[in-house]
Amino acid sequence: MLKILEEYIWILFISMLPVIELRGAIPVGLGMGLDFWPTFIIAIIGNIIPVIPLIFFSKKILFKLSGIKKIGTFFQKIIDRAERKAKNLGTYEYIGLLLFVGIPLPGTGAWTGSLIAALLGMKVGKAFWAISAGVVLAGIIMSLASAGVFGALSKFLSY
């Protein structure tokens, strides 16, 4: 029982990591043989946990870091990239934010979505719900993709 709990805690932490988020946590959990629903729900919760602090603090922190001599250009590139992506959201910015976070492509996700929301000065509550809905959408897409891959592998390996 303790080992299973420990494995789900790993899924929670993996889903909180930038870049990896639940897009990596769900396949890892299913690959470990964990039950689908707890893995899905824990990965969503873990991916949503950093959103509010990120919306509040990411813009300030990134602008401060971009002013540091040796590392500033790296952080300025992050700001520039987020600003370019923010311009693509258009007039339906909350729906755009939901879709941006929800479609699991490289460079998208809750972390980048939170930075975009901060850079655009979006209302925190609305941005939180748009990002959260996007996380759920990404979770559904990744679950379907993972189930297909693991289902195909299990059929292939059973021969």
WOSUL-V131362 format. One record per residue. N is the residue number from 1. RES is the residue in one small letter. D_LAST is the distance of its C-alpha to the last C-alpha in Angstrom with 1 decimal. Layout:
BEGIN
n:res:d_last
N:RES:D_LAST
N:RES:D_LAST
END
This chain:
BEGIN
n:res:d_last
1:m:31.9
2:l:33.7
3:k:30.6
4:i:29.1
5:l:32.5
6:e:32.5
7:e:29.2
8:y:30.6
9:i:33.8
10:w:31.8
11:i:30.4
12:l:34.0
13:f:35.3
14:i:32.6
15:s:33.4
16:m:37.1
17:l:36.8
18:p:38.1
19:v:35.7
20:i:32.6
21:e:33.6
22:l:31.2
23:r:29.3
24:g:27.9
25:a:28.2
26:i:25.9
27:p:22.9
28:v:23.8
29:g:24.2
30:l:20.9
31:g:19.1
32:m:21.0
33:g:19.6
34:l:23.1
35:d:23.8
36:f:24.2
37:w:27.9
38:p:29.5
39:t:27.8
40:f:28.9
41:i:32.4
42:i:33.0
43:a:31.9
44:i:34.4
45:i:37.1
46:g:36.7
47:n:36.8
48:i:39.9
49:i:41.8
50:p:43.2
51:v:44.2
52:i:47.8
53:p:48.8
54:l:47.4
55:i:49.4
56:f:52.5
57:f:52.4
58:s:50.2
59:k:52.8
60:k:55.5
61:i:53.4
62:l:52.1
63:f:55.7
64:k:57.0
65:l:54.3
66:s:54.9
67:g:58.5
68:i:57.6
69:k:58.4
70:k:55.4
71:i:52.6
72:g:54.3
73:t:52.9
74:f:49.3
75:f:50.1
76:q:52.2
77:k:49.2
78:i:47.2
79:i:50.2
80:d:50.5
81:r:46.9
82:a:47.1
83:e:50.3
84:r:48.8
85:k:45.9
86:a:48.4
87:k:50.4
88:n:47.4
89:l:47.3
90:g:50.4
91:t:52.5
92:y:49.7
93:e:49.1
94:y:47.5
95:i:45.0
96:g:44.5
97:l:43.9
98:l:41.4
99:l:39.4
100:f:39.8
101:v:38.3
102:g:35.7
103:i:34.1
104:p:31.9
105:l:33.0
106:p:34.3
107:g:37.8
108:t:37.6
109:g:37.3
110:a:39.7
111:w:41.3
112:t:42.3
113:g:43.1
114:s:45.4
115:l:47.2
116:i:47.7
117:a:49.1
118:a:51.5
119:l:52.6
120:l:53.3
121:g:55.1
122:m:53.1
123:k:54.0
124:v:51.9
125:g:51.1
126:k:50.0
127:a:48.0
128:f:46.3
129:w:45.2
130:a:44.1
131:i:42.1
132:s:40.6
133:a:39.6
134:g:38.0
135:v:36.1
136:v:34.7
137:l:33.8
138:a:32.0
139:g:30.2
140:i:29.0
141:i:27.9
142:m:26.1
143:s:24.5
144:l:23.2
145:a:22.0
146:s:20.4
147:a:18.7
148:g:17.4
149:v:16.1
150:f:14.6
151:g:13.2
152:a:11.5
153:l:10.3
154:s:9.0
155:k:7.0
156:f:5.9
157:l:5.5
158:s:3.8
159:y:0.0
END
